[in-house]
Amino acid sequence: MKLGEKIRYLREVEGSLRDLGRPMTQQEMVKAVRQELRKSISQSYLSQIENGARPHMTQSSRALLAKFFKVHPGFLVDDPEGYHTELTSDLRTTEGQLDVWLLQGSEKFVGDPEVSEVLIKAAREKDTRRSLLLLGAILDTPGLAERLLEALRPELVANGNRERRNHGSDKHHRDYQSRASSAEGRRIR
């Protein structure tokens, strides 16, 4: 993970901790640093760090942001090539691991804004694990996902039916039908 991604992630976490329901903005962060730590950092400096125009921070800025976010200053550098967070996963809670994973996924799916936004929403949930278990239960219950989608997002169902008619019965649809009928068979027995 690059330094800029880490700062964006920490702003997301900070927004959640402060019950904002969204990431803390760079401007809000500048104001909070000034009020809470009686120090200053510029919004343009933060922007340069986050967008990669400034790949490194000064030692004093690193110490200031580490104190503000309550992380070790060593966290606020680019991860070395080949570094994987899974190596330190025992050091984090399941909830934290899920949130990091979902936020990283949201960045990978930035080209699909709906999916990216859903991943961010899931990470913002107070009990992320429970939300994912609920999703699993919905998917395990034959026909429930389709019925919920029909009730909550009818336009997606209409688009999906139109695409299936245009492209025939695709592999995912066959796999879903197969899982649904085998699950139904298990229930009957």
N, C-alpha and C positions, 0 to 999 in steps of 0.2 A: 504494500500500500504506500502510495506517495504521500509526502507531507501535506499537500493541498487536500487530498482525500481525507486525511486524518482530521484536519481542521474542520472540514465540512461535516464529518461524522460527529465531532465533538460539539459543534454548534447544534446539530440535530439532537444529541443527547441532552445538551444544556436546555434547549427549548422544551424538551419533554420534562426534565427535572423541575423547570420553572412553570409547568402547567400551561405552556403557551399553545399546545396542540399543533405546533409547527416548529421548524428549526428556528433558532435564534438568528436574527439577521446580523450581518457584519456591523451595521450601525448600532444595533442594540448591544452588541458585544463591546464595542468601543465605549459606549456610555456606561455599561456595567463595570468595565475594568476601571474607568475613571472614578466612578462612585464607590466601588467596593474595595479597590486596591490603592486608590489615590495615585495612580500611574496613568500614562497614556500610551496608546498605540493607534496608528491611523487606519482608517477604513481602507484607504488605497493600498497601504502596506499589506493588510490582510487579503485584499483582493488579488494582489500580485502573487502572494504565497499560494492562494487557493487555485489560481489559474495556471500556475507553473512558471510565470514570468520571473519569479524570484525563487529559485529552488532551495535556498538555504536562509535561515534566520540568523540574526545576531544572537549572541549568547544571552544578552539581557532580555531580548524579546522572547526567546525560548523559555527563560526562567519565568517571565511575567505570565505567558500563556499557560505554562505548566501549573503555576500557582492558581490562576483563574479557573482552569478546567480540573484542577486537583489530580493531575497525572504526573508521572515521573518525567523530567525534562528529556530523558533519553527516548521517550516515546515519540517526541516531536521531531523526528527525522524520517527520511525515506527508509523503508525497510530494505535490507540488502537483497540483491538479486537471488531468487530462489527461496526466499523466506516464506514460510507458510504458517498462518495463525494456528493451524491444527496442532502444531508442535507444542503450543502453550495452552491448549484448550482445557486442560485440567485446572488451570489457574482461574478460569472464569466460571460464572454460573451458567447453567443451561439457558436461562432467559437472556443473558448478555450475549452468549454465542449466537442464539437465534436472531437477536436484533442486529448484530454485526453482519451476519450472513444475509439477512433480508435487505439491509441497506446496501451492501455490496452488490447484491442481485439487482436492486433498483437502478444502480448505476450501469450495470451491464445491459439492462433493457430500456435504456433511455430512448431508444428508437421507437419503442412501443409505450407511449406515455400512460396508457391505461394500466398496463401491467406494472410499470415502474411505480405509479402512484399507489396501486394496491399493495405492493411490497412495502412501501414506506408506511402506509396505514397500518399494516400488520405489525411492523416494527414498533410503531408508536403505542400499540395496545399495551395496557398494564400487564396483562398475562398472555404474552405471545404464545407460549406453549399451549395453553388452553385453547386459544384461537385456532392453532394448527390442528389440534386434536378434534375440534369441532368440525373443521373442514374435512378431516379424514372420515369422521362419522357420517357426514352428509354424503360424501362420495361412496361410502360403503353401503348406503341405503339405496336400493334400486329405485330409480326414477325420481328420487328426492331432488337431486341437483337440477335436473331438467325442470321440475315443477317450481322450484325456488327461482330459477333463472327466468322462467315464464312469468312469474308473479312480480319479480323485482326489476328485471331488465328485459321486457318483451321484445325490444328492438334487436337484441342479440339473438334471441331464439328465431325471429323472422329471418335475420341475415344468415344464421346457421342453416336453416331449412333451405333457403334459396341456394346457398353454396353447395349443399349436399345434392340438391336436384341438378345443379349445373355440373358438378364434378362426380356424380355417382356416389356410391357408398365407399367412402375412404377407409383406410386401415384403422384410424383412430375410432371411427364410428363402429366398425366391426368389433374392435377390441372392447369398447364400452358395452356393446350389446352382449358380447360373450360373457364379460364379467357380470353384467346385470343378470343374465339368465342363469349363470352358475350360482350366483349368490341367492337368487330366488329358489333354485333347486335345493340349496342347503337349508334354507328356511323351511321349506315344505317338509323335508325329511324329518 
